[in-house]
Amino acid sequence: MIKLAKDNEWLFIDKSGLLINPNSKELKKSILNSNAYKFLENPHNFLDDLEKNKPIT
């Protein structure tokens, strides 16, 4: 995925609209801030926050 993006001069975009250069360091940072990662890290807290209508950041 990173090679394809580099070869075509593409950028990635996260849920906040932040543009991310196609390199593993920046992608890792974005993934660690993602809802998917938060769910995998602690599904109970993530779902509790959703149930309470707490904004997921």
C-alpha positions as CSV (number, residue, x, y, z in Angstrom):
1,M,0.0,0.0,0.0
2,I,2.8,2.4,0.9
3,K,4.8,1.6,-2.3
4,L,1.7,2.1,-4.4
5,A,1.0,5.5,-2.8
6,K,4.7,6.5,-3.2
7,D,4.8,5.3,-6.9
8,N,1.7,7.3,-7.7
9,E,2.5,10.4,-5.5
10,W,-0.7,9.8,-3.4
11,L,-1.4,10.8,0.2
12,F,-3.5,9.0,2.8
13,I,-6.2,10.8,4.7
14,D,-7.4,10.0,8.3
15,K,-10.8,10.4,9.9
16,S,-10.0,14.0,10.8
17,G,-9.1,14.9,7.3
18,L,-5.4,15.0,8.1
19,L,-3.2,14.2,5.1
20,I,-0.6,11.6,5.7
21,N,2.6,11.0,3.7
22,P,3.0,7.4,2.5
23,N,5.6,6.2,5.1
24,S,5.3,3.7,7.8
25,K,6.1,6.1,10.7
26,E,3.3,8.5,9.8
27,L,0.8,5.7,9.1
28,K,1.6,4.0,12.4
29,K,1.0,7.2,14.3
30,S,-2.4,7.6,12.5
31,I,-3.3,3.9,13.2
32,L,-2.5,4.3,16.9
33,N,-5.0,7.2,17.0
34,S,-7.7,5.4,15.1
35,N,-11.0,4.2,16.5
36,A,-10.2,0.7,15.2
37,Y,-7.0,0.6,17.4
38,K,-8.9,2.0,20.4
39,F,-11.4,-0.7,20.0
40,L,-8.8,-3.4,19.8
41,E,-6.9,-1.9,22.7
42,N,-9.9,-1.9,25.0
43,P,-13.2,-3.0,23.5
44,H,-15.3,-2.6,26.7
45,N,-14.3,1.0,27.2
46,F,-14.7,1.9,23.6
47,L,-18.2,0.4,23.5
48,D,-19.1,2.0,26.8
49,D,-18.1,5.4,25.4
50,L,-20.2,4.8,22.3
51,E,-23.2,3.8,24.5
52,K,-22.8,7.0,26.6
53,N,-22.6,9.0,23.3
54,K,-19.2,10.2,24.3
55,P,-17.3,11.6,21.4
56,I,-14.7,9.2,20.1
57,T,-11.5,11.0,19.3
